[in-house]
Amino acid sequence: MEWPKKNRIQPRLNIAPLIDCVLLLIIFFMLTSQFVMQPGLKISLPSASTSRPEEGRITISVTREGRIYLEGEEIGEKALLDKLRQRMDTEQRKGVIIKADKEASFGQAVKIMDIGRRAGAECMTIATRTEK
């Protein structure tokens, strides 16, 4: 006995709507990635022809308004001395990089260097950008 063959519909996957969705997602992410801003301080470093990158040291930033930041966190002068002393006890390289805005007062940078020396820093570096 032979069974009658039914006309079965073969399932098909229509991928055109899937491609449309993927392309829309790609466009969406490309456009929104343009609007992501990097957090950080706006410091315009002075330029020097002999500058070179330094890594692995404590970073102190000074804005043109004279605000002080230790590793990106705003801090006062008295608290800076205390925090630097704590960090110098744990650091192997007892060095400090000062990133001072080129329009910040020179006196502020010297004051930061003095605080660093009193905290126990053995090496003080002023960050610059390379001339183009």
C-alpha positions in Angstrom: 0.0 0.0 0.0 1.3 3.3 -1.0 0.7 6.4 1.1 -0.5 9.5 -0.8 2.1 12.2 -1.0 1.0 15.5 0.5 2.0 18.7 -1.0 4.2 20.0 1.7 5.3 23.6 1.7 9.0 23.9 2.2 9.8 26.5 4.9 11.9 29.4 3.6 13.6 32.0 5.6 13.2 35.5 4.2 16.4 37.3 5.2 15.6 40.7 3.6 13.9 42.1 6.8 16.8 40.7 8.9 19.4 42.5 6.7 17.3 45.7 7.0 17.3 45.5 10.8 21.1 44.8 10.9 21.9 47.7 8.7 19.7 50.1 10.7 21.5 48.9 13.9 24.9 49.5 12.3 23.9 53.0 11.3 22.4 53.7 14.7 25.6 52.6 16.5 27.9 54.5 14.1 26.0 57.7 14.6 25.7 57.4 18.4 29.3 56.5 18.8 30.2 60.0 17.5 28.5 61.6 20.4 30.3 59.8 23.2 32.6 62.2 25.0 35.7 61.1 26.7 35.7 62.2 30.4 38.7 64.1 31.5 40.2 67.4 32.1 40.6 70.1 29.4 44.3 70.9 29.8 46.3 72.5 27.0 49.9 71.4 27.7 52.8 73.6 26.6 54.8 72.2 23.7 58.4 71.2 23.6 60.6 69.7 20.9 62.3 67.3 23.3 59.3 65.9 25.1 58.9 62.2 25.5 56.2 60.0 27.1 56.4 59.1 30.8 54.4 56.4 32.4 53.9 54.8 35.8 54.1 57.8 38.0 51.6 59.8 40.0 49.9 62.5 37.9 48.9 65.9 39.2 46.9 68.2 36.9 46.5 71.9 37.2 43.8 73.7 35.2 44.1 77.3 33.9 41.7 78.3 36.7 44.2 76.9 39.3 42.2 73.8 40.3 44.3 70.8 41.3 43.5 67.2 40.4 45.3 64.1 41.7 44.8 61.2 39.2 41.7 63.0 37.8 40.1 63.7 41.2 39.8 67.3 42.3 41.7 68.0 45.6 42.8 70.9 47.7 46.4 71.7 48.5 46.3 70.4 52.1 44.6 67.2 51.1 47.1 66.9 48.2 50.0 66.8 50.6 48.4 64.1 52.8 47.4 61.9 49.8 50.8 62.2 48.2 52.5 61.1 51.4 50.2 58.1 51.5 50.9 57.2 47.9 54.7 57.7 48.2 54.7 55.1 50.9 53.3 52.5 48.5 55.0 53.5 45.2 58.2 52.0 44.1 58.9 54.9 41.7 58.6 58.0 43.8 58.0 60.3 40.9 55.3 62.9 40.1 54.2 64.1 36.7 52.7 67.6 36.7 50.3 68.4 33.9 49.8 72.1 34.1 47.8 74.1 31.6 50.0 76.4 29.6 47.9 79.3 30.8 48.0 78.3 34.5 50.1 80.4 36.7 53.8 79.5 37.1 53.5 80.1 40.9 50.8 77.4 41.1 53.0 74.8 39.3 55.9 75.7 41.7 53.7 75.3 44.7 52.6 71.8 43.4 56.3 70.9 43.0 57.0 72.1 46.5 54.1 70.0 47.9 55.5 67.0 45.9 59.0 67.4 47.4 57.6 67.7 50.9 55.6 64.5 50.3 58.7 62.6 49.4 58.8 62.7 45.6 62.3 62.0 44.3 61.6 62.9 40.6 59.4 65.8 39.4 58.4 66.0 35.7 56.4 68.7 33.9 54.3 67.2 31.1 54.5 68.7 27.7 53.3 67.8 24.2 55.6 67.4 21.2 55.9 70.2 18.7 54.6 69.5 15.3 
